[in-house]
Amino acid sequence: MDESFGELLRECRDAAGLSMGELSRRVNYSKGYLSKIENDLKPPNPTMAKLCDAALEAGGRLIEAARSPRTLDRRQVLAAGTMVGMALAAGSRPAFRPMLDDGVLDGMRASFENLRALGMRTSPVVVLDSLKAQVGTATALAVNSQEPTRSRLLLLAARIAEYTGWMSQEAGDDPGALAWTRRASELAKAGGDSEIESYAFVREAGLALYRHDPMSTIDLARQAQRVGHPSARIRGLALRREAQGHALAGDRYACDSAMDRAVELLSQSTSDNRYPVLGSTAPDPIGLARGWALCDLGRTVEAAEVLEVELARLPEESRRNRARFGARRSLAYALAGEIDQSCLTLAETLDDAARVDSATVRMDLKDLARTLGRWRGHRTVREIHPSLSRVLHRH
């Protein structure tokens, strides 16, 4: 694209028949600031670009123009999966084979479920060491077991490794998250199942989403729908992630289409008892994702309305989800210019955010802090700022 962002903004504003003052009112940025952007005296920021894109119905052109290209180097983590093959093919073997019955396997699974429940309401560093130890134990036992116990252990190890990747991301360790995700895929293949192998691409798409890389998010989510033999649930979760990628790119039609297909597939899904459920355990993961996507599309009033409804459905113990989507709700209110409501809802969210100590939640809180900073003289902003600052600098 030869034209600058400012030139494109002026072109879209003229096509929409809006004055600079009217655009300023709709996106809650000052007329002077927008004038500097339009005259290429200041660089655009992604938040301003998506709000202008929505207000001017630019179809994602402004979002794309403002986005800095980022790439994902997956080669650095591809070697992680070879660890599993080496362990299975040439791992050291003890002098005896432990006798494992269904009760032992059920106990190991229950232990993981307890750690996952703990991970929903506390810092990831509390559970990470135990999760890693469980993966190692289950893998070592699988090496020295016969079928069908061997496959059951490998599938359980794969599920624990997948969740370890998620907790690594929550702790701010993205390279570790990728490595554990790839290891989960290799363990699942060794156990004779492609379910987690497919879901691993959904997880990688999630990492790309948090890097604000829409093209990689969409591509990885689509790979999840093609790799192996994904179930209706995994395809639904992949489409959910694909929709969020389209929203990040500013493509409203593609986002809505993918979301609708995700709803249909998740309604058809059935439970698989071979290992604990993959993906979100929220009552309506699509509703939460839709609210998230509306915010990325610049439809901030709709986003806040949807997230209000969905947050009311989350159980009290689901602190991590409440913090994540609560922060996004407050951000939607702030971007819509509802500053008092943003601060009010943020006060409800900060305790959860402090307890779960999430690197990804802090990303949204930092965006929110920057947005509220434009109203730093506002009474409710001054009142909430010390609490918000403590959470952001707590890690």
C-alpha positions as CSV (number, residue, x, y, z in Angstrom):
1,M,0.0,0.0,0.0
2,D,1.6,3.3,-1.2
3,E,-0.6,5.7,0.7
4,S,0.2,6.5,4.4
5,F,-2.2,5.6,7.2
6,G,-3.1,9.3,7.5
7,E,-4.1,9.5,3.9
8,L,-6.1,6.3,4.2
9,L,-7.9,7.6,7.3
10,R,-8.8,10.9,5.5
11,E,-10.0,8.9,2.4
12,C,-12.3,6.7,4.6
13,R,-13.5,9.7,6.6
14,D,-14.4,11.6,3.5
15,A,-16.1,8.5,2.0
16,A,-18.2,8.2,5.2
17,G,-19.1,11.9,5.0
18,L,-17.9,12.6,8.6
19,S,-16.2,15.7,9.8
20,M,-13.1,15.4,12.0
21,G,-15.2,16.6,15.0
22,E,-17.9,13.9,14.4
23,L,-15.2,11.2,14.1
24,S,-13.6,12.4,17.3
25,R,-17.0,12.2,19.1
26,R,-17.6,8.6,17.9
27,V,-14.2,7.2,18.8
28,N,-13.5,9.2,22.0
29,Y,-10.2,10.6,20.8
30,S,-9.6,14.3,20.7
31,K,-9.9,16.2,17.4
32,G,-6.4,17.5,17.7
33,Y,-5.0,14.0,18.2
34,L,-6.9,12.6,15.1
35,S,-5.7,15.6,13.1
36,K,-2.1,14.8,13.8
37,I,-2.7,11.1,12.8
38,E,-4.4,12.2,9.6
39,N,-1.6,14.5,8.7
40,D,1.0,11.8,9.5
41,L,2.5,13.8,12.4
42,K,1.9,11.0,14.8
43,P,1.9,7.2,14.2
44,P,-1.3,5.3,14.6
45,N,-2.0,3.0,17.5
46,P,-3.9,-0.3,17.1
47,T,-6.7,0.7,19.4
48,M,-7.4,4.0,17.7
49,A,-7.2,2.2,14.3
50,K,-9.8,-0.4,15.1
51,L,-12.2,2.2,16.6
52,C,-11.9,4.4,13.5
53,D,-12.3,1.3,11.3
54,A,-15.6,0.5,12.9
55,A,-16.8,4.0,12.9
56,L,-16.0,4.5,9.2
57,E,-17.0,1.0,8.2
58,A,-13.6,0.6,6.5
59,G,-13.8,-3.2,6.5
60,G,-10.5,-3.8,8.3
61,R,-8.4,-1.5,6.0
62,L,-7.4,0.8,8.8
63,I,-6.6,-2.0,11.2
64,E,-4.4,-3.7,8.6
65,A,-2.6,-0.4,7.7
66,A,-1.8,0.3,11.4
67,R,-0.6,-3.2,12.2
68,S,3.1,-3.9,12.5
69,P,3.9,-7.3,10.9
70,R,5.0,-10.0,13.3
71,T,6.1,-13.5,12.5
72,L,6.1,-16.7,14.4
73,D,9.2,-18.8,14.4
74,R,8.0,-22.3,15.2
75,R,11.3,-24.0,14.3
76,Q,12.6,-23.3,17.8
77,V,10.0,-25.5,19.3
78,L,9.7,-28.4,16.8
79,A,12.5,-30.3,18.5
80,A,10.5,-30.5,21.7
81,G,8.4,-33.4,20.4
82,T,11.5,-35.6,19.8
83,M,11.9,-36.0,23.6
84,V,8.9,-38.2,23.7
85,G,10.0,-40.5,20.9
86,M,13.4,-40.9,22.4
87,A,11.9,-41.7,25.8
88,L,9.6,-44.3,24.3
89,A,12.2,-45.9,22.0
90,A,15.3,-45.9,24.1
91,G,14.4,-44.7,27.6
92,S,16.1,-46.3,30.5
93,R,14.0,-49.1,32.0
94,P,13.8,-50.0,35.7
95,A,14.4,-53.5,36.9
96,F,10.7,-54.1,37.4
97,R,7.4,-53.1,35.7
98,P,5.0,-51.5,38.1
99,M,1.5,-53.1,38.2
100,L,-1.0,-50.4,37.5
101,D,-4.7,-50.9,37.8
102,D,-7.6,-48.6,36.9
103,G,-7.7,-47.2,40.4
104,V,-4.1,-45.9,40.1
105,L,-4.9,-44.3,36.7
106,D,-8.1,-42.8,38.0
107,G,-6.2,-41.4,41.0
108,M,-3.6,-39.8,38.7
109,R,-6.3,-38.2,36.7
110,A,-8.1,-36.9,39.8
111,S,-4.8,-35.4,41.0
112,F,-4.5,-33.5,37.7
113,E,-8.2,-32.3,37.9
114,N,-7.4,-31.0,41.4
115,L,-4.4,-29.0,40.0
116,R,-6.5,-27.7,37.2
117,A,-9.2,-26.5,39.6
118,L,-6.5,-24.8,41.6
119,G,-5.1,-23.2,38.5
120,M,-8.5,-21.6,37.9
121,R,-8.2,-19.5,41.0
122,T,-4.5,-18.9,41.8
123,S,-1.2,-18.0,40.3
124,P,0.2,-20.4,37.6
125,V,3.5,-20.7,39.5
126,V,1.6,-22.5,42.3
127,V,0.8,-25.4,40.0
128,L,3.5,-25.4,37.3
129,D,6.1,-27.6,39.1
130,S,3.5,-30.2,40.1
131,L,2.1,-30.3,36.5
132,K,5.6,-30.8,35.0
133,A,6.3,-33.6,37.5
134,Q,3.0,-35.3,36.6
135,V,3.9,-35.3,32.9
136,G,7.2,-36.9,33.7
137,T,5.7,-39.5,36.0
138,A,3.0,-40.5,33.5
139,T,5.4,-40.6,30.6
140,A,8.0,-42.7,32.5
141,L,5.2,-45.2,33.6
142,A,4.0,-45.4,30.0
143,V,7.4,-46.4,28.8
144,N,7.4,-49.4,31.1
145,S,3.8,-50.4,30.7
146,Q,1.9,-52.7,28.3
147,E,-1.3,-51.9,26.4
148,P,-3.9,-50.7,27.0
149,T,-2.4,-49.0,30.1
150,R,0.5,-47.5,28.1
151,S,-1.9,-45.6,25.8
152,R,-4.0,-44.4,28.7
153,L,-1.0,-43.0,30.4
154,L,0.3,-41.3,27.3
155,L,-3.1,-39.7,26.7
156,L,-3.2,-38.5,30.3
157,A,0.4,-37.1,30.0
158,A,-0.6,-35.3,26.8
159,R,-3.6,-33.6,28.4
160,I,-1.5,-32.6,31.4
161,A,1.3,-31.3,29.1
162,E,-1.3,-29.2,27.1
163,Y,-2.5,-27.6,30.3
164,T,1.1,-27.0,31.4
165,G,1.5,-25.1,28.2
166,W,-1.4,-22.9,29.1
167,M,-0.1,-22.2,32.6
168,S,3.3,-21.4,31.1
169,Q,1.6,-18.8,28.9
170,E,-0.2,-17.4,31.9
171,A,3.1,-17.1,33.7
172,G,4.5,-15.1,30.8
173,D,6.7,-17.9,29.4
174,D,5.6,-18.0,25.7
175,P,8.5,-20.1,24.5
176,G,7.8,-22.6,27.2
177,A,4.1,-22.6,26.3
178,L,5.0,-23.5,22.7
179,A,7.3,-26.3,23.8
180,W,4.8,-27.9,26.1
181,T,2.1,-27.6,23.5
182,R,4.2,-29.4,20.9
183,R,5.1,-32.0,23.5
184,A,1.5,-32.6,24.2
185,S,0.9,-33.2,20.5
186,E,3.7,-35.8,20.3
187,L,2.5,-37.6,23.4
188,A,-1.1,-37.8,22.0
189,K,0.2,-39.2,18.7
190,A,2.2,-41.8,20.6
191,G,-0.9,-42.7,22.5
192,G,-2.9,-43.3,19.3
193,D,-5.1,-40.2,19.4
194,S,-5.1,-37.0,17.3
195,E,-7.5,-35.0,19.5
196,I,-4.8,-33.1,21.3
197,E,-2.6,-33.1,18.2
198,S,-5.3,-31.0,16.6
199,Y,-6.0,-28.9,19.7
200,A,-2.3,-28.0,19.9
201,F,-2.8,-25.8,16.9
202,V,-5.8,-24.1,18.7
203,R,-3.4,-23.4,21.6
204,E,-0.7,-22.0,19.2
205,A,-3.4,-19.8,17.6
206,G,-4.1,-18.5,21.1
207,L,-0.5,-17.5,21.5
208,A,-0.6,-15.7,18.1
209,L,-3.8,-13.9,19.2
210,Y,-2.1,-12.4,22.2
211,R,0.8,-11.3,20.0
212,H,-1.9,-9.4,18.0
213,D,-1.0,-11.4,14.9
214,P,-4.3,-12.0,13.1
215,M,-3.0,-13.9,10.1
216,S,-1.1,-16.5,12.2
217,T,-4.1,-16.8,14.4
218,I,-6.4,-17.6,11.5
219,D,-3.9,-19.9,9.8
220,L,-3.1,-22.0,12.9
221,A,-6.9,-22.2,13.8
222,R,-7.5,-23.5,10.3
223,Q,-4.7,-26.1,10.6
224,A,-6.4,-27.4,13.7
225,Q,-9.5,-28.2,11.7
226,R,-7.5,-30.2,9.1
227,V,-4.9,-32.1,11.2
228,G,-5.7,-35.6,12.2
229,H,-9.4,-36.3,12.9
230,P,-10.6,-33.5,15.1
231,S,-13.9,-34.0,16.9
232,A,-16.8,-31.6,16.6
233,R,-15.7,-29.9,19.8
234,I,-12.1,-29.3,18.6
235,R,-13.3,-28.0,15.3
236,G,-15.8,-25.7,17.2
237,L,-13.0,-24.4,19.4
238,A,-10.8,-23.9,16.4
239,L,-13.5,-21.9,14.6
240,R,-13.9,-19.8,17.8
241,R,-10.2,-18.9,17.7
242,E,-10.4,-18.3,13.9
243,A,-13.3,-15.9,14.5
244,Q,-11.2,-14.0,17.0
245,G,-8.4,-13.8,14.4
246,H,-10.8,-12.3,11.9
247,A,-12.0,-9.8,14.5
248,L,-8.4,-8.8,15.1
249,A,-8.0,-8.2,11.3
250,G,-11.2,-6.1,11.2
251,D,-13.2,-8.6,9.1
252,R,-16.7,-8.5,10.7
253,Y,-18.4,-10.8,8.2
254,A,-15.8,-13.6,8.5
255,C,-15.8,-13.3,12.3
256,D,-19.6,-13.7,12.5
257,S,-19.6,-16.6,10.0
258,A,-16.9,-18.5,11.9
259,M,-18.6,-17.8,15.3
260,D,-21.9,-19.1,14.0
261,R,-20.3,-22.4,12.7
262,A,-18.5,-22.8,16.0
263,V,-21.9,-22.6,17.9
264,E,-23.3,-25.3,15.6
265,L,-20.3,-27.6,16.1
266,L,-20.1,-27.2,19.9
267,S,-23.8,-28.0,20.1
268,Q,-23.1,-31.3,18.4
269,S,-20.1,-32.3,20.5
270,T,-20.0,-35.2,22.9
271,S,-17.8,-35.9,25.9
272,D,-14.7,-38.1,25.5
273,N,-13.7,-39.9,28.7
274,R,-10.2,-40.9,27.6
275,Y,-8.8,-37.7,29.2
276,P,-10.1,-34.6,30.9
277,V,-12.0,-32.1,28.7
278,L,-10.0,-29.9,26.4
279,G,-10.4,-26.2,26.2
280,S,-12.6,-23.7,28.1
281,T,-14.9,-25.1,30.8
282,A,-17.0,-21.8,30.8
283,P,-20.8,-22.3,30.5
284,D,-20.7,-20.5,27.1
285,P,-17.2,-20.1,25.6
286,I,-18.6,-18.8,22.4
287,G,-20.6,-16.0,24.1
288,L,-17.4,-14.9,25.9
289,A,-15.4,-15.0,22.7
290,R,-18.0,-13.1,20.8
291,G,-17.8,-10.3,23.4
292,W,-14.0,-10.3,23.1
293,A,-14.2,-10.2,19.3
294,L,-16.7,-7.3,19.3
295,C,-14.2,-5.2,21.2
296,D,-11.5,-6.0,18.7
297,L,-13.9,-5.0,15.9
298,G,-14.4,-1.6,17.6
299,R,-18.1,-2.4,18.4
300,T,-17.4,-1.5,22.0
301,V,-20.9,-0.9,23.3
302,E,-22.1,-4.2,22.0
303,A,-19.0,-5.9,23.4
304,A,-19.7,-4.5,26.9
305,E,-23.4,-5.6,26.8
306,V,-22.4,-9.2,25.7
307,L,-19.7,-9.5,28.3
308,E,-22.0,-8.3,31.1
309,V,-24.4,-11.1,30.4
310,E,-21.7,-13.8,30.0
311,L,-19.7,-12.8,33.1
312,A,-22.9,-13.2,35.2
313,R,-22.9,-16.8,34.2
314,L,-19.4,-17.6,35.3
315,P,-19.1,-19.5,38.6
316,E,-17.4,-17.8,41.5
317,E,-14.5,-20.3,41.6
318,S,-13.6,-19.5,37.9
319,R,-11.4,-16.6,38.9
320,R,-9.1,-16.8,35.9
321,N,-12.0,-16.5,33.4
322,R,-13.7,-13.7,35.5
323,A,-10.4,-11.7,35.5
324,R,-9.8,-12.2,31.8
325,F,-13.2,-11.3,30.5
326,G,-13.8,-8.8,33.3
327,A,-10.8,-6.8,32.2
328,R,-12.0,-7.0,28.6
329,R,-15.4,-5.7,29.7
330,S,-13.9,-2.7,31.5
331,L,-11.8,-2.0,28.4
332,A,-14.8,-2.1,26.2
333,Y,-16.6,0.4,28.5
334,A,-13.6,2.7,28.5
335,L,-13.2,2.6,24.7
336,A,-16.9,3.5,24.4
337,G,-16.3,6.5,26.6
338,E,-18.3,5.1,29.6
339,I,-15.5,6.0,32.0
340,D,-17.5,5.7,35.3
341,Q,-18.8,2.3,34.3
342,S,-15.4,1.1,33.2
343,C,-13.9,2.0,36.6
344,L,-16.9,0.5,38.5
345,T,-16.6,-2.8,36.7
346,L,-12.8,-2.7,37.0
347,A,-13.1,-2.5,40.8
348,E,-15.0,-5.8,40.7
349,T,-12.3,-7.4,38.6
350,L,-9.0,-6.4,40.2
351,D,-9.2,-8.8,43.1
352,D,-9.6,-11.8,40.7
353,A,-6.8,-10.4,38.6
354,A,-4.5,-10.1,41.6
355,R,-5.2,-13.6,42.7
356,V,-4.7,-15.4,39.4
357,D,-1.5,-13.4,38.5
358,S,-2.0,-13.8,34.8
359,A,0.4,-12.4,32.2
360,T,-2.3,-12.4,29.5
361,V,-4.8,-10.6,31.8
362,R,-2.2,-8.0,32.5
363,M,-1.9,-7.3,28.8
364,D,-5.6,-6.1,28.7
365,L,-5.1,-4.3,32.0
366,K,-2.2,-2.4,30.5
367,D,-4.3,-1.4,27.4
368,L,-7.0,-0.3,29.8
369,A,-4.6,1.7,31.9
370,R,-3.4,3.5,28.7
371,T,-7.0,4.2,27.7
372,L,-8.0,5.5,31.1
373,G,-4.9,7.6,31.1
374,R,-6.6,9.9,28.6
375,W,-9.1,10.7,31.4
376,R,-6.5,10.9,34.2
377,G,-8.2,13.9,35.7
378,H,-11.6,12.1,36.0
379,R,-12.5,11.4,39.6
380,T,-13.3,7.7,39.2
381,V,-10.0,7.2,37.3
382,R,-8.0,8.8,40.0
383,E,-9.7,6.6,42.6
384,I,-9.1,3.3,40.8
385,H,-5.6,4.1,39.6
386,P,-3.7,3.0,42.8
387,S,-5.4,-0.4,42.8
388,L,-4.9,-0.9,39.1
389,S,-1.2,0.1,39.4
390,R,-0.6,-2.4,42.2
391,V,-2.0,-5.3,40.1
392,L,0.1,-4.3,37.1
393,H,3.3,-4.1,39.1
394,R,2.7,-7.0,41.4
395,H,4.4,-9.6,39.2
